[in-house]
């Protein structure tokens, strides 16, 4: 009888999923250094299930190898694999939005403060977190707690990152917003070196001159501090800048920055979690050491983003901090949707996305305007990437990538199966946000 009830519930849930249009994704997930799992995920969001409350729930299964034993739930290093079907039910996201309270559990978004002097589009792909903004009183409180609900029965929670942050904010007259945020890297295996910061503190002031849906112009000023675990190295930075946008078609952000020794602007960015993982498991120096910033100086940055739905994405980033290793850095990314071509009885070409990426550090700006401009664009510091993205079932896609090193004339090929919604546009770019 129990099996009949379980199968009936599973059938009913599956029917509801496909009746209301679920999102399906599958692919390989790696936990720790070497543990790899093949994961199948079904879920769909329900907005305003109650006014102000959104819910996204689903069903998860995984295998340790394709064709092997099927387990239910999300893979975890701390939980025992389960063959109980009920363990497959999961909560993907839930949010509560009111004027005084904004709570959200779900996949990490992109986190920035001010001009991005400390938190600069920080994220961790395919990782969950709890975010809160509480406005019952002044100052308001903000909190980011990195964790994931792995299983509902039994109830199991996993930490998804070792980076925590939170702070207070004030809504001031003239639409001014003052925000102070403290950042803590809790992984002592990273911070015990005495060269990678364990603590960060930023204070930013935003002044939205224009903040409409059509056009936005928001100047900002920010100060920030980075410190190692034992406070033997402390660095300071300050900057002014602005971000502007026209609808979602064009976004520009730029600023002028002063940084002292032991301070690296935009330290917690979209690459931080990847570099931290490589530092932990590859035993190499991937994360920048704040001791590399040995001389105070001025620097600047500019970031541009053009987007026309999923038809076109163009991103360009330029960072120039002359006393930091590898600066200036130029990054670019282009993605274009190629519509389906029908050739009748001769078949055709299915719809796909074509993409190209460009990266160069130590960019020789002076040579760009001289006779050696070709060498300035393509040299031993240049990396090129070309790719094609073919949509598959649901929101899954096959991603073909070719990386090219012009100096070594070396090609590197890669094929991945991934969710379109999980992709960050450009492996070398920090995604921009409002």
Buried (B, 14 or more C-beta within 10 A) or exposed (E): EEEEEEEEEBEEBEEEBEEEEBBBBBBEBEBEEEEEBBBBBBBBBEEEEEEEBBBBBBBBBBBBEEEEEBBBBBBBEEBEBBEEBBBBBBBBBBBBBEEEBBBBBBBBBBBBBBBBBBBBBBBBBBBBBBBBBBBEEEBBBBBBBBBBBBBBEEEBBBEBBBBBBBBBBEEEEEEEBBBBBBBBBEBEEBBEBBBBBBBBBBBBBBBBEEBEEEEBBBBBBBBBBBBBBEEEBBBBBBBBBBBBBEEEEBBBBBBEBBBBBBBBBBBBBBBBBBBBBBBBEEEEEBBBBBBBBEEBBEBBBBBBBBBEEEEEBBBBBBBBBEBBEBBBBBBBBBBBBBEEEEEEEEEEEEEBBEBBBBBBBEBBEEBBEEEEEEBBBBBEBBBBBBBBBEBBEBBBBBBBBEBBBBEEEEEEEEEBBBBBEBBBBBBBBBBBBE
